[in-house]
Amino acid sequence: MYFINTLNATRMNYKLWICELPFELRFRRLFDLADNKLVFVTEMHFLGWGVNGEAWKWRRRLFAWEEELARECAALLSNVILQVEVLDWWVWKLHSSHRYTVKSAYNNLTVANVDFGEGFNHVLWIKVIPLKVNIFIWRMLLNRIPTKDNLLRRHILSSIDIFCSTANGCIEDRDHLFFQCLVYGCLWNSVYDWLGFASTPQGKLLDLLIQFGG
């Protein structure tokens, strides 16, 4: 496991290790100054990650406030005990066995703080609709679609990359992408024509569900 993070060619794939945030985000300044950004945890531990340890290699001498950041980082590492010759493993925190189960993942998603009301239950899990469509609608209701605002919250995109691809200056969230965008949202007019009735396109998902709920 890399000490700070792992990068691939297309997007940032952060690895949580100790803190609620990856080290690269919590100690951004230290990451920028680090001489070896892809050092492994075992290497850092072997070299010594204390305040004056050999593991810390900087491109220049640190300022006083940067040294304080380094001390804070070292303090977090001081309580870490590495088990020699024991490999890392994934831990699933949503189940007492620490192993992944579909039921625990489903329960975690369905306890989201979203109340659609009993009137919307009949629009989910309709047998005549393909399963992948039902799952997509369910994820959409829970706002789990990988729109750019959600990717920002997952630290995959930066704040300058979350605007709609049509260059209209709006942030790409669920309602904008599917209903409000002047480019993509206008597809609803074609849907209404196909269904054979006239209607004003709704600007939000829940409003659309109310419209078709009857």
Secondary structure in CASP SS format (residue, H / E / C, confidence):
PFRMAT SS
TARGET T0000
AUTHOR 0000-0000-0000
METHOD secondary structure of the structure
MODEL  1
M C 1.00
Y E 1.00
F C 1.00
I C 1.00
N C 1.00
T E 1.00
L E 1.00
N C 1.00
A C 1.00
T C 1.00
R C 1.00
M E 1.00
N E 1.00
Y C 1.00
K C 1.00
L C 1.00
W C 1.00
I C 1.00
C C 1.00
E C 1.00
L C 1.00
P C 1.00
F H 1.00
E H 1.00
L H 1.00
R H 1.00
F C 1.00
R H 1.00
R H 1.00
L H 1.00
F H 1.00
D H 1.00
L H 1.00
A E 1.00
D C 1.00
N C 1.00
K C 1.00
L C 1.00
V C 1.00
F E 1.00
V H 1.00
T H 1.00
E H 1.00
M H 1.00
H H 1.00
F H 1.00
L H 1.00
G C 1.00
W C 1.00
G C 1.00
V C 1.00
N C 1.00
G C 1.00
E C 1.00
A C 1.00
W C 1.00
K C 1.00
W E 1.00
R C 1.00
R C 1.00
R C 1.00
L C 1.00
F C 1.00
A H 1.00
W H 1.00
E H 1.00
E H 1.00
E H 1.00
L H 1.00
A H 1.00
R H 1.00
E H 1.00
C H 1.00
A H 1.00
A H 1.00
L H 1.00
L H 1.00
S C 1.00
N C 1.00
V C 1.00
I C 1.00
L C 1.00
Q C 1.00
V C 1.00
E C 1.00
V C 1.00
L C 1.00
D C 1.00
W C 1.00
W C 1.00
V C 1.00
W C 1.00
K C 1.00
L C 1.00
H C 1.00
S C 1.00
S C 1.00
H C 1.00
R C 1.00
Y C 1.00
T C 1.00
V H 1.00
K H 1.00
S H 1.00
A H 1.00
Y H 1.00
N H 1.00
N H 1.00
L H 1.00
T H 1.00
V C 1.00
A C 1.00
N C 1.00
V C 1.00
D C 1.00
F C 1.00
G C 1.00
E H 1.00
G H 1.00
F H 1.00
N H 1.00
H H 1.00
V H 1.00
L C 1.00
W C 1.00
I C 1.00
K C 1.00
V C 1.00
I C 1.00
P C 1.00
L H 1.00
K H 1.00
V H 1.00
N H 1.00
I H 1.00
F H 1.00
I H 1.00
W H 1.00
R H 1.00
M H 1.00
L H 1.00
L C 1.00
N C 1.00
R C 1.00
I C 1.00
P C 1.00
T C 1.00
K H 1.00
D H 1.00
N H 1.00
L H 1.00
L H 1.00
R H 1.00
R C 1.00
H C 1.00
I C 1.00
L C 1.00
S C 1.00
S H 1.00
I H 1.00
D H 1.00
I C 1.00
F E 1.00
C C 1.00
S C 1.00
T C 1.00
A C 1.00
N C 1.00
G C 1.00
C C 1.00
I E 1.00
E C 1.00
D C 1.00
R H 1.00
D H 1.00
H H 1.00
L H 1.00
F H 1.00
F H 1.00
Q H 1.00
C C 1.00
L C 1.00
V C 1.00
Y C 1.00
G C 1.00
C C 1.00
L H 1.00
W H 1.00
N H 1.00
S H 1.00
V H 1.00
Y H 1.00
D H 1.00
W H 1.00
L H 1.00
G C 1.00
F C 1.00
A C 1.00
S C 1.00
T C 1.00
P C 1.00
Q C 1.00
G C 1.00
K C 1.00
L H 1.00
L H 1.00
D H 1.00
L H 1.00
L H 1.00
I H 1.00
Q H 1.00
F H 1.00
G H 1.00
G C 1.00
END
